[in-house]
């Protein structure tokens, strides 16, 4: 089973930023990625729908031999992680808790900002995890819904992006946060813009923290790949006109082995 792949899923292709970090940290691991692009965005769906989609995505990855599941979708992690963990036999981690733990390790003042999509922020998932670990920490959440389309458009250094980022981030700056947790797979691509606005704080890239958490768990469970691997297979439930361009932006390399699949009748 050690040679089996790690399964990663997201509602779209933004989760390839998580795959990018996993491939840096665990270059020998085989990875199977599923982007449910036919049913995105998950953030506008009901809780029941997100749970249903998450279970279907997980079963697909298990059918491809996944030895471990990484939920790279913040919406799925927010509302479906516990249910997925209880319903399947392989280990599962999400994208929220590893970033929270890292933020608590490096904050000096206990004032942590969290930026994410509207559903991620308004679900209260981050506040819940922060309270479970350290109920003295002050968590300041900010929904930043416009960052996702800006990243997918490729406007990483566009003037409009900086203006929007200032509008979102300056209230957090005024609140004297010392750490900012990036709670969306798209947001690490805007790090240079963020640092132009707030260059004197700590940043937590949850995608990297997930990769580090996965490495620790594979070692703890004795599931590390025993030799050379490193193959990446990408499955998408819909192939949009510019999916390859956007996907390679997130992945940081060429998308070579990809195909369209049907999940849940889509």
Backbone bond lengths (Angstrom), bond angles and torsions (degrees), N, CA, C in turn:
res aa  C-N    CA-C-N  psi(-1)  N-CA   C-N-CA  omega(-1)  CA-C   N-CA-C  phi
1 X - - - 1.465 - - 1.522 112.00 -
2 X 1.356 117.02 -24.29 1.465 119.52 -177.42 1.516 112.80 -59.47
3 X 1.349 116.20 -29.47 1.457 119.78 -179.76 1.525 112.46 -80.74
4 X 1.330 117.17 -9.66 1.460 121.04 178.71 1.521 110.27 -66.09
5 X 1.330 116.62 158.29 1.468 119.18 -176.27 1.525 113.90 -79.72
6 X 1.308 114.91 160.16 1.459 122.64 165.15 1.526 106.66 -83.23
7 X 1.321 117.16 132.52 1.460 121.48 177.55 1.518 110.95 -97.96
8 X 1.317 117.07 132.98 1.466 123.13 179.86 1.523 108.17 -129.82
9 X 1.333 117.47 132.18 1.471 117.49 174.08 1.517 111.83 -134.26
10 X 1.319 113.61 153.97 1.464 123.37 177.08 1.518 107.09 -145.96
11 X 1.311 116.23 166.13 1.464 120.21 177.05 1.525 111.39 -71.42
12 X 1.318 116.48 -18.67 1.468 120.30 179.91 1.511 110.23 -145.68
13 X 1.328 116.04 -139.56 1.466 119.20 -178.90 1.529 112.59 -109.66
14 X 1.336 116.99 2.25 1.460 119.74 176.37 1.515 112.41 -62.52
15 X 1.344 116.73 -28.31 1.459 120.88 178.78 1.509 113.82 -63.46
16 X 1.330 116.81 -9.68 1.466 119.28 175.41 1.529 111.79 -65.75
17 X 1.349 117.96 -17.55 1.466 119.05 172.91 1.531 110.05 -67.85
18 X 1.336 116.49 -33.16 1.467 120.84 175.16 1.529 109.40 -68.64
19 X 1.332 116.29 -43.81 1.470 120.71 177.40 1.527 110.38 -59.19
20 X 1.314 116.73 -41.66 1.469 121.41 179.09 1.526 110.83 -56.05
21 X 1.337 116.30 -45.67 1.461 120.00 -179.24 1.525 111.32 -69.69
22 X 1.335 116.95 -39.23 1.468 119.88 177.89 1.526 110.18 -60.80
23 X 1.325 116.86 -41.40 1.476 120.34 -178.66 1.534 111.48 -67.90
24 X 1.334 117.07 -29.99 1.463 119.87 174.95 1.525 110.97 -69.27
25 X 1.326 115.98 -44.05 1.466 121.59 -173.27 1.523 111.83 -82.09
26 X 1.341 116.40 -35.26 1.463 122.20 -175.98 1.534 109.18 -127.91
27 X 1.323 117.79 69.81 1.468 120.59 -172.76 1.525 114.38 -65.08
28 X 1.328 118.23 -18.56 1.459 120.47 -178.12 1.531 113.40 -90.98
29 X 1.313 116.94 -8.24 1.467 119.24 -177.50 1.533 111.09 -80.05
30 X 1.329 115.25 135.41 1.464 120.95 170.04 1.522 108.59 -77.66
31 X 1.313 116.45 143.68 1.465 121.29 -177.05 1.522 109.86 -132.23
32 X 1.328 114.89 135.96 1.464 121.46 170.55 1.522 106.88 -115.27
33 X 1.318 116.30 121.82 1.469 121.80 -177.71 1.522 110.48 -112.40
34 X 1.328 116.00 134.18 1.465 121.81 174.57 1.515 109.37 -120.48
35 X 1.337 116.19 121.50 1.454 122.13 172.82 1.517 109.13 -110.03
36 X 1.329 116.29 116.05 1.467 120.86 -175.68 1.534 110.00 -83.92
37 X 1.308 115.82 60.45 1.463 122.05 -172.35 1.530 113.69 -66.83
38 X 1.340 117.72 -19.85 1.469 119.95 178.96 1.517 112.03 -73.98
39 X 1.346 116.71 -20.62 1.462 119.68 -175.00 1.522 113.10 -118.57
40 X 1.334 116.99 9.76 1.464 117.67 178.04 1.528 109.96 -76.78
41 X 1.334 118.84 159.84 1.465 125.59 -3.67 1.530 111.13 -84.20
42 X 1.313 116.26 147.12 1.462 119.97 176.55 1.531 111.31 -73.03
43 X 1.324 116.34 -26.48 1.456 120.70 -174.51 1.515 115.12 -60.46
44 X 1.322 117.99 -21.05 1.462 121.31 179.70 1.524 112.02 -98.11
45 X 1.344 117.54 -0.47 1.457 121.71 -177.22 1.528 111.05 -90.09
46 X 1.343 115.33 164.68 1.462 120.29 176.28 1.517 110.48 -72.04
47 X 1.315 115.93 161.94 1.465 120.78 177.61 1.524 109.89 -59.96
48 X 1.331 117.49 -43.12 1.467 120.86 -179.55 1.527 111.48 -60.80
49 X 1.330 116.18 -40.29 1.465 119.91 179.68 1.518 111.15 -66.08
50 X 1.332 117.39 -42.12 1.469 120.73 -179.49 1.518 110.48 -64.36
51 X 1.324 116.84 -40.20 1.469 120.35 177.53 1.523 110.15 -62.82
52 X 1.333 116.98 -45.33 1.467 121.46 179.12 1.525 110.72 -59.91
53 X 1.322 117.11 -47.98 1.461 121.00 -179.86 1.528 110.96 -61.71
54 X 1.325 116.21 -41.97 1.464 120.65 -177.27 1.526 111.26 -63.84
55 X 1.327 116.89 -41.11 1.463 120.50 178.15 1.530 110.83 -66.84
56 X 1.331 116.53 -40.50 1.466 119.63 177.99 1.526 111.47 -64.49
57 X 1.324 116.54 -41.64 1.463 120.42 178.87 1.527 111.18 -63.39
58 X 1.321 114.97 -42.14 1.457 119.96 179.77 1.526 110.97 -62.87
59 X 1.326 117.05 -43.93 1.464 120.71 -179.87 1.532 110.94 -63.57
60 X 1.311 116.40 -36.13 1.468 119.43 176.71 1.532 110.44 -61.59
61 X 1.328 116.32 -46.46 1.466 119.91 -178.88 1.527 111.20 -64.91
62 X 1.317 116.99 -37.98 1.465 120.35 177.11 1.520 109.97 -64.72
63 X 1.342 117.15 -37.12 1.469 119.86 177.65 1.527 111.48 -64.55
64 X 1.329 116.56 -19.97 1.465 121.24 176.12 1.524 111.28 -94.74
65 X 1.322 116.56 11.63 1.463 121.25 173.28 1.512 115.86 89.41
66 X 1.333 118.89 14.84 1.468 121.16 -175.69 1.529 111.52 -58.97
67 X 1.333 115.98 130.46 1.468 121.86 178.06 1.527 111.71 -93.23
68 X 1.316 115.92 -13.30 1.465 122.48 -176.66 1.525 106.51 -156.39
69 X 1.336 116.95 141.33 1.469 121.37 -178.98 1.524 110.10 -114.24
70 X 1.319 116.41 131.32 1.463 122.76 172.36 1.530 107.27 -114.13
71 X 1.326 116.45 118.60 1.467 120.32 174.51 1.520 107.33 -87.25
72 X 1.318 116.77 104.98 1.462 121.87 -176.91 1.516 112.26 -89.48
73 X 1.320 116.57 1.72 1.468 122.52 -178.69 1.525 109.47 -96.75
74 X 1.322 116.73 125.21 1.460 120.40 -178.82 1.530 111.61 -69.19
75 X 1.329 117.52 -37.27 1.464 119.88 178.22 1.529 110.49 -63.36
76 X 1.332 116.42 -45.05 1.465 120.39 178.69 1.529 111.08 -64.47
77 X 1.326 116.62 -43.42 1.461 119.62 178.57 1.515 110.68 -61.15
78 X 1.334 116.74 -39.72 1.462 121.52 -176.75 1.516 112.70 -61.41
79 X 1.339 117.37 -40.35 1.466 119.31 -170.88 1.524 114.86 -119.46
80 X 1.337 118.37 -12.94 1.467 119.18 -171.66 1.525 114.94 -123.79
81 X 1.319 119.21 -7.26 1.471 120.48 -173.89 1.524 112.08 -56.70
82 X 1.329 117.31 -50.37 1.468 120.41 -177.30 1.524 111.41 -60.20
83 X 1.319 116.87 -40.31 1.466 120.82 -177.96 1.521 110.69 -68.79
84 X 1.328 116.66 -42.63 1.471 119.74 177.60 1.523 109.97 -61.66
85 X 1.325 117.22 -44.01 1.470 120.56 -179.19 1.525 111.66 -60.23
86 X 1.332 116.70 -36.08 1.467 120.86 -177.67 1.519 112.88 -78.57
87 X 1.332 117.65 -17.80 1.460 120.42 -171.61 1.514 114.88 -106.82
88 X 1.328 117.87 -3.26 1.467 118.68 178.74 1.525 109.83 -129.39
89 X 1.321 115.32 163.11 1.464 120.41 -172.01 1.521 113.76 -95.39
90 X 1.334 118.76 -10.85 1.465 120.21 179.03 1.525 109.26 -98.11
91 X 1.331 118.30 156.51 1.463 120.68 -179.39 1.529 111.80 -66.42
92 X 1.338 114.94 148.36 1.469 122.07 -177.69 1.523 109.27 -136.40
93 X 1.340 116.75 135.37 1.459 121.79 169.86 1.525 108.86 -128.30
94 X 1.335 115.21 156.49 1.457 121.33 176.98 1.512 110.91 -113.63
95 X 1.332 115.58 -174.00 1.463 119.66 -173.90 1.524 114.63 -96.40
96 X 1.331 117.85 -4.62 1.460 118.24 -172.56 1.528 113.28 -88.00
97 X 1.321 117.64 -53.61 1.471 120.77 -171.59 1.521 113.97 -61.53
98 X 1.351 120.64 -42.40 1.465 118.76 -179.76 1.528 113.19 -58.89
99 X 1.326 116.94 -38.99 1.466 119.92 178.83 1.515 112.28 -68.57
100 X 1.339 116.45 -38.72 1.463 120.80 178.06 1.529 110.38 -61.06
101 X 1.332 116.40 -46.41 1.463 119.84 -179.44 1.524 111.74 -60.14
102 X 1.327 116.08 -41.39 1.458 119.35 179.81 1.528 111.37 -66.78
103 X 1.325 116.76 -40.65 1.474 120.60 178.79 1.526 110.49 -60.74
104 X 1.327 116.95 -40.88 1.464 120.41 -179.79 1.524 111.78 -69.70
105 X 1.324 116.45 -28.49 1.465 119.97 178.05 1.518 112.22 -69.16
106 X 1.329 117.07 -34.16 1.476 118.64 -171.09 1.522 114.15 -105.11
107 X 1.350 119.17 -14.26 1.457 119.04 179.38 1.536 110.40 -69.48
108 X 1.306 115.84 138.46 1.466 121.15 177.75 1.525 111.35 -100.14
109 X 1.326 116.34 -30.09 1.466 120.48 -175.95 1.517 113.01 -100.34
110 X 1.340 117.55 -13.24 1.462 120.14 -176.91 1.511 113.53 78.67
111 X 1.339 117.21 11.16 1.467 121.77 177.77 1.536 108.20 -108.87
112 X 1.328 114.53 105.41 1.462 121.01 -173.17 1.527 109.95 -117.74
113 X 1.325 116.20 129.17 1.454 121.51 174.02 1.522 109.94 -93.99
114 X 1.323 115.77 143.85 1.465 121.48 176.61 1.521 107.88 -128.51
115 X 1.330 117.12 126.01 1.459 120.36 175.29 1.528 109.06 -115.55
116 X 1.330 115.08 142.41 1.459 119.95 -178.62 1.515 110.27 -167.10
117 X 1.326 116.43 -172.37 1.455 120.66 174.67 1.523 108.78 -72.71
118 X 1.316 116.42 168.89 1.460 120.31 -176.63 1.523 111.80 -59.74
119 X 1.354 117.73 -46.16 1.464 119.81 -178.58 1.515 111.30 -62.52
120 X 1.324 117.34 -43.79 1.465 120.50 -179.02 1.518 111.01 -59.66
121 X 1.329 117.10 -45.13 1.460 120.50 -177.74 1.525 111.11 -71.78
122 X 1.323 117.21 -47.62 1.462 120.00 -174.34 1.521 113.27 -76.37
123 X 1.331 118.18 -13.97 1.466 120.45 176.27 1.520 111.80 -69.15
124 X 1.336 116.38 -21.69 1.458 120.29 -177.86 1.516 113.70 77.03
125 X 1.338 116.70 8.70 1.466 120.13 -176.65 1.525 111.67 -61.24
126 X 1.323 116.97 -41.49 1.459 119.52 -179.44 1.525 111.57 -66.34
127 X 1.329 116.71 -46.59 1.457 119.86 179.62 1.521 110.91 -58.36
128 X 1.336 116.81 -38.85 1.461 121.12 -179.96 1.520 111.21 -61.58
129 X 1.338 117.20 -46.73 1.460 120.36 -178.87 1.522 110.99 -68.44
130 X 1.333 117.37 -41.28 1.466 119.48 177.49 1.531 110.24 -58.82
131 X 1.342 117.40 -44.98 1.465 120.68 -178.66 1.520 111.45 -64.11
132 X 1.334 117.39 -36.61 1.464 120.91 -179.91 1.525 111.46 -63.14
133 X 1.345 115.64 -33.89 1.466 119.49 -175.58 1.526 111.66 -94.00
134 X 1.329 116.87 -41.19 1.472 120.93 -177.49 1.528 108.45 -151.74
135 X 1.325 115.95 99.82 1.473 119.15 -175.29 1.523 113.12 -78.25
136 X 1.348 117.02 0.24 1.462 120.35 176.84 1.528 112.36 -91.96
137 X 1.317 116.96 -14.08 1.461 120.46 -177.63 1.528 110.84 -71.37
138 X 1.318 116.68 139.52 1.464 122.15 175.92 1.528 108.78 -96.69
139 X 1.334 115.79 115.88 1.462 121.69 -176.60 1.521 108.92 -106.21
140 X 1.327 115.82 124.93 1.456 121.96 -178.91 1.525 108.28 -116.75
141 X 1.327 116.15 103.46 1.452 121.59 -177.48 1.518 112.21 -90.25
142 X 1.330 116.46 145.21 1.459 121.89 178.64 1.523 109.55 -140.57
143 X 1.324 116.44 116.70 1.462 120.75 175.64 1.524 109.31 -74.20
144 X 1.329 116.45 131.10 1.466 122.30 -178.07 1.529 109.64 -129.79
145 X 1.319 118.31 67.25 1.472 120.98 -172.21 1.515 115.24 -65.70
146 X 1.324 118.82 -22.74 1.466 119.90 -176.68 1.523 113.67 -79.61
147 X 1.335 117.72 -14.21 1.466 119.05 -179.25 1.527 112.28 -64.82
148 X 1.336 117.29 -36.27 1.466 120.26 -176.85 1.531 111.59 -61.79
149 X 1.343 119.68 -53.86 1.467 118.20 178.61 1.519 113.59 -63.90
150 X 1.319 118.15 -31.27 1.466 120.45 178.10 1.529 110.91 -64.73
151 X 1.327 116.61 -42.80 1.462 120.19 178.28 1.524 110.22 -65.61
152 X 1.334 117.02 -44.58 1.459 119.80 -177.75 1.529 111.65 -67.69
153 X 1.320 116.88 -25.22 1.458 120.98 175.40 1.523 111.36 -78.54
154 X 1.329 116.43 -14.04 1.460 120.72 -178.61 1.516 114.03 85.40
155 X 1.328 117.15 14.75 1.460 121.42 -177.95 1.533 110.42 -86.20
156 X 1.320 116.80 59.36 1.453 120.76 -174.34 1.522 112.56 -76.59
157 X 1.321 117.54 -26.76 1.466 120.82 179.48 1.527 111.20 -128.07
158 X 1.318 115.84 27.34 1.468 121.72 -179.53 1.535 109.65 -79.58
159 X 1.326 115.93 147.57 1.461 120.53 179.12 1.512 112.67 -59.14
160 X 1.329 117.19 -37.45 1.465 120.83 179.35 1.524 110.97 -63.43
161 X 1.323 116.23 -36.64 1.461 120.22 179.77 1.520 110.71 -64.08
162 X 1.333 116.38 -41.62 1.463 118.96 178.72 1.522 111.61 -64.96
163 X 1.331 117.06 -40.68 1.471 120.14 178.77 1.524 111.07 -61.47
164 X 1.320 116.15 -44.68 1.465 120.32 -179.85 1.529 110.05 -66.58
165 X 1.324 116.42 -41.46 1.462 120.14 179.60 1.529 110.90 -61.82
166 X 1.323 117.07 -40.88 1.467 120.05 178.03 1.525 110.74 -62.02
167 X 1.330 116.14 -40.56 1.458 120.11 179.33 1.532 111.28 -62.02
168 X 1.323 116.14 -40.21 1.460 120.63 179.93 1.533 112.55 -74.58
169 X 1.336 116.69 -42.75 1.460 120.31 -166.98 1.523 114.95 -91.80
170 X 1.326 117.99 -26.42 1.463 118.49 -176.44 1.522 113.49 -62.46
171 X 1.360 119.39 -35.10 1.478 117.66 173.67 1.527 112.50 -60.69
172 X 1.340 117.15 -35.59 1.464 119.69 177.30 1.528 110.42 -69.25
173 X 1.325 115.91 -36.56 1.472 120.41 176.32 1.521 110.16 -62.47
174 X 1.344 115.93 -42.73 1.462 120.79 178.73 1.527 111.87 -64.82
175 X 1.347 116.25 -26.32 1.469 120.77 178.71 1.531 112.36 -83.16
176 X 1.340 116.35 3.51 1.468 122.72 173.73 1.532 113.64 60.98
177 X 1.330 116.03 41.79 1.457 117.89 172.18 1.525 109.00 -69.74
178 X 1.333 116.52 151.79 1.469 118.68 175.43 1.517 111.33 -114.10
179 X 1.344 116.94 -3.55 1.465 121.90 -179.65 1.519 108.56 -143.89
180 X 1.336 116.23 136.42 1.454 120.75 177.75 1.525 108.87 -122.53
181 X 1.322 115.63 122.62 1.457 122.53 179.49 1.526 109.01 -98.06
182 X 1.325 116.43 122.51 1.459 121.45 -179.66 1.525 108.48 -85.43
183 X 1.325 116.27 104.57 1.454 121.56 -172.58 1.512 114.35 -99.43
184 X 1.312 116.62 41.83 1.468 121.25 176.63 1.523 107.63 -157.66
185 X 1.322 116.13 141.09 1.463 120.05 -177.57 1.522 112.82 -62.61
186 X 1.333 117.72 -25.14 1.463 121.28 -178.62 1.535 112.59 -76.91
187 X 1.319 116.83 -27.13 1.454 120.43 -165.57 1.531 115.68 -68.99
188 X 1.348 120.28 -29.66 1.475 117.85 178.07 1.522 113.79 -57.77
189 X 1.325 117.99 -25.09 1.457 120.40 179.82 1.529 111.85 -70.19
190 X 1.335 116.97 -13.60 1.463 121.56 179.86 1.531 112.02 -103.88
191 X 1.320 117.31 14.11 1.459 120.88 -175.22 1.526 112.51 -56.88
192 X 1.317 117.95 -40.04 1.471 119.81 -179.53 1.524 111.01 -62.50
193 X 1.315 117.01 -38.60 1.470 121.13 177.65 1.522 109.94 -65.61
194 X 1.338 116.40 -44.52 1.458 120.04 -179.37 1.528 111.09 -60.19
195 X 1.332 116.28 -41.61 1.460 119.81 -176.71 1.528 112.22 -71.23
196 X 1.346 117.23 -22.91 1.461 120.05 173.40 1.525 110.47 -66.47
197 X 1.316 116.30 -31.10 1.466 122.08 -176.53 1.523 111.24 -89.21
198 X 1.328 116.04 -42.38 1.463 121.52 179.73 1.528 108.44 -135.24
199 X 1.326 115.99 96.51 1.471 120.14 -175.70 1.517 112.58 -102.12
200 X 1.327 117.72 1.52 1.462 120.29 -174.87 1.525 112.08 -114.83
201 X 1.351 116.65 25.66 1.458 120.51 178.67 1.528 109.82 -126.78
202 X 1.323 115.69 170.14 1.461 122.01 175.27 1.527 109.76 -87.26
203 X 1.326 116.24 144.44 1.465 121.47 176.11 1.527 109.86 -118.74
204 X 1.320 115.44 139.92 1.459 121.23 176.63 1.519 108.32 -118.98
205 X 1.330 115.53 117.37 1.461 122.30 175.48 1.528 106.62 -93.46
206 X 1.334 116.26 104.73 1.467 120.42 -175.84 1.525 111.60 -60.46
207 X 1.339 117.77 -29.47 1.465 120.28 179.84 1.524 110.79 -60.79
208 X 1.306 117.19 -43.68 1.471 120.79 178.39 1.524 110.85 -66.70
209 X 1.327 116.57 -41.21 1.464 119.63 -178.89 1.521 111.48 -63.65
210 X 1.336 117.31 -33.85 1.469 120.93 176.22 1.529 110.01 -64.86
211 X 1.334 116.30 -42.72 1.459 120.22 178.19 1.519 111.73 -59.76
212 X 1.330 116.91 -42.73 1.459 121.33 179.09 1.530 111.28 -66.73
213 X 1.335 116.55 -40.77 1.462 121.26 177.24 1.530 110.41 -62.47
214 X 1.328 116.84 -43.41 1.458 120.79 178.55 1.524 110.48 -59.60
215 X 1.329 117.10 -44.18 1.469 120.90 -179.68 1.524 110.66 -59.40
216 X 1.333 116.53 -43.34 1.476 119.78 179.67 1.522 111.27 -64.70
217 X 1.347 116.39 -41.24 1.460 119.99 -177.74 1.527 111.98 -69.36
218 X 1.318 117.64 -41.12 1.460 119.78 178.12 1.533 110.68 -61.69
219 X 1.323 116.65 -40.40 1.467 120.27 178.26 1.521 110.64 -66.55
220 X 1.337 116.64 -44.28 1.472 120.95 -178.56 1.518 111.52 -61.78
221 X 1.337 116.33 -38.53 1.454 121.08 -176.48 1.530 113.25 -89.73
222 X 1.320 116.62 -2.22 1.454 120.04 -178.94 1.518 112.73 68.85
223 X 1.338 117.00 34.65 1.463 121.95 -176.13 1.530 112.92 -110.29
224 X 1.328 117.03 11.31 1.463 119.21 -179.87 1.523 110.88 -64.99
225 X 1.326 115.54 145.22 1.466 120.25 176.29 1.526 108.57 -63.35
226 X 1.342 117.52 129.45 1.465 120.19 -172.85 1.523 114.81 -78.11
227 X 1.312 118.64 -11.23 1.461 119.91 -177.57 1.512 111.25 -149.50
228 X 1.308 115.77 -143.61 1.453 121.02 179.97 1.526 110.21 -82.55
229 X 1.314 115.35 133.56 1.458 120.94 176.69 1.515 108.75 -143.29
230 X 1.295 115.20 -116.59 1.444 120.39 172.83 1.510 116.21 85.52
231 X 1.340 118.18 13.60 1.464 120.18 177.70 1.524 110.55 -78.60
232 X 1.320 115.82 143.09 1.463 121.96 177.79 1.522 109.78 -124.17
233 X 1.330 115.83 121.91 1.467 121.97 174.55 1.515 108.27 -113.52
234 X 1.328 116.63 130.31 1.461 122.10 -177.14 1.521 109.51 -116.73
235 X 1.341 115.48 126.08 1.457 121.91 176.07 1.526 108.74 -118.71
236 X 1.315 116.03 133.85 1.466 122.21 177.85 1.517 108.88 -126.78
237 X 1.337 116.87 144.42 1.460 119.73 -179.73 1.526 112.45 -86.12
238 X 1.333 116.96 -5.61 1.461 121.75 172.84 1.524 107.73 -157.26
239 X 1.309 116.25 145.14 1.457 120.83 -179.51 1.524 108.41 -113.58
240 X 1.319 116.11 99.15 1.459 120.56 179.58 1.524 109.73 -74.81
241 X 1.321 115.70 171.41 1.456 121.20 -174.91 1.529 112.51 -59.69
242 X 1.331 117.38 -38.65 1.466 120.54 -173.73 1.521 112.34 -116.86
243 X 1.346 117.06 23.67 1.466 119.40 -175.99 1.527 112.08 -59.99
244 X 1.321 117.78 -36.91 1.461 120.28 -175.99 1.529 111.00 -68.52
245 X 1.314 116.25 -43.25 1.472 120.60 178.27 1.523 110.92 -60.39
246 X 1.341 116.19 -46.92 1.467 120.30 -179.15 1.525 110.56 -67.45
247 X 1.338 116.08 -43.91 1.459 119.97 -178.68 1.513 112.69 -60.44
248 X 1.322 117.21 -41.24 1.462 120.43 179.68 1.525 111.55 -68.91
249 X 1.322 116.44 -27.54 1.468 120.46 175.48 1.535 109.66 -64.64
250 X 1.329 116.63 -42.47 1.464 121.17 179.59 1.523 111.68 -73.36
251 X 1.322 116.43 -42.24 1.459 121.72 -173.57 1.525 112.31 -75.92
252 X 1.322 116.69 -28.54 1.455 120.30 -178.76 1.517 113.60 76.41
253 X 1.321 116.49 16.40 1.459 121.80 177.24 1.526 108.09 -159.30
254 X 1.326 116.89 173.64 1.458 121.14 -179.03 1.525 110.76 -70.00
255 X 1.326 116.09 139.05 1.462 121.46 172.30 1.524 107.46 -86.08
256 X 1.335 115.85 113.40 1.466 119.74 -174.24 1.528 112.45 -107.40
257 X 1.317 117.23 -48.62 1.460 121.21 -172.79 1.527 109.06 -107.83
258 X 1.337 116.22 87.80 1.461 119.91 -179.09 1.536 110.00 -135.63
259 X 1.333 114.84 153.45 1.454 119.98 178.83 1.521 109.92 -158.25
260 X 1.316 115.57 163.65 1.457 122.31 179.15 1.521 109.67 -94.08
261 X 1.348 116.35 137.92 1.465 121.69 177.91 1.525 108.89 -133.79
262 X 1.327 115.78 162.40 1.459 122.12 176.42 1.521 108.89 -104.63
263 X 1.336 115.83 130.94 1.453 122.27 177.09 1.526 107.83 -127.91
264 X 1.302 117.55 129.06 1.467 120.33 175.56 1.520 112.94 59.98
265 X 1.318 117.22 31.81 1.463 120.43 178.37 1.507 113.85 84.16
266 X 1.371 117.24 2.83 1.481 120.76 178.83 1.519 110.88 -104.11
